[in-house]
């Protein structure tokens, strides 16, 4: 089976935070989604990320690697978390992505991971 990255994107900051009761519903939905992923053997791993303001960007310039405060790109939405799943094909991964979008109530990007080269 192929592996796919389900990236969760959302706006950051107090202006974009949902009300507390909605956050609880989101957390419950995500936990139910995680339980379903695990019970079907689709789960590989997942993680939530700290705000983009905590990022550090490393950039090669000539022979030097420069270190700057993040995020890498300025924007209103940033990746806030992710799942790596196993799915038979893109259609199956998109079905899981739809479930993730419903659970998290934010956009989810589905991308296949590159397969390792066979020797």
LINZI-V573336 format. One record per pair of residues at least 4 apart in sequence whose ideal C-beta (glycine too) atoms are under 8 Angstrom apart, sorted by the first residue. I is the first residue (numbers start at 0). J is the second residue. Records with the same first field share a line. If there is no record, write none. Layout:
I->J ; J
This chain:
0->85 ; 86 ; 87
1->85 ; 86 ; 87 ; 88 ; 92 ; 111 ; 112 ; 114
2->43 ; 83 ; 84 ; 85 ; 86 ; 111 ; 112
3->83 ; 84 ; 85 ; 86 ; 89 ; 92 ; 95 ; 96 ; 109 ; 110 ; 111 ; 112
4->81 ; 82 ; 83 ; 108 ; 109 ; 110 ; 111 ; 112
5->81 ; 82 ; 83 ; 84 ; 92 ; 95 ; 96 ; 99 ; 107 ; 108 ; 109
6->78 ; 81 ; 107 ; 108 ; 110
7->78 ; 79 ; 80 ; 81 ; 99 ; 103 ; 105 ; 106 ; 107
8->76 ; 77 ; 78 ; 79 ; 105 ; 106 ; 107 ; 108
9->15 ; 76 ; 77 ; 79 ; 103 ; 105 ; 106
10->14 ; 15 ; 75 ; 76
11->15 ; 50 ; 51 ; 52 ; 76 ; 77 ; 79
12->16
16->22
17->21 ; 22 ; 25 ; 104
18->22
19->23
20->24
21->25 ; 104
22->26
23->27
24->28
25->29 ; 102 ; 103 ; 104
26->30
27->31
28->32 ; 101 ; 102 ; 103 ; 104
29->33 ; 102 ; 103
30->34
31->35 ; 102
32->36 ; 98 ; 99 ; 102 ; 103
33->37 ; 42 ; 45
34->38
35->39 ; 41 ; 98
36->41 ; 42 ; 45 ; 82 ; 84 ; 95
37->41 ; 42
40->85
41->84 ; 85 ; 86 ; 95
42->82 ; 84 ; 85
43->82 ; 83 ; 84 ; 85
44->82 ; 83
45->80 ; 81 ; 82 ; 83
46->80 ; 81
47->79 ; 80
48->78 ; 79 ; 80 ; 81
49->53
50->77
51->69 ; 70 ; 77 ; 78
52->68 ; 69 ; 70
53->69
54->68 ; 69 ; 70 ; 71
55->66 ; 67 ; 68 ; 69
56->66 ; 67 ; 68 ; 69 ; 70 ; 71
57->64 ; 65 ; 66
58->64 ; 65 ; 67
59->63 ; 64 ; 65
60->64 ; 65
70->74 ; 77
76->106
79->105
80->103
82->95 ; 99
83->112
84->92 ; 95
86->91 ; 92 ; 95
87->91
88->92
89->93 ; 109 ; 111
90->94
91->95
92->96 ; 109 ; 111
93->97 ; 109
94->98
95->99 ; 109
96->100 ; 107 ; 108 ; 109
97->101
98->102
99->103 ; 107
100->104 ; 105 ; 106 ; 107
103->107
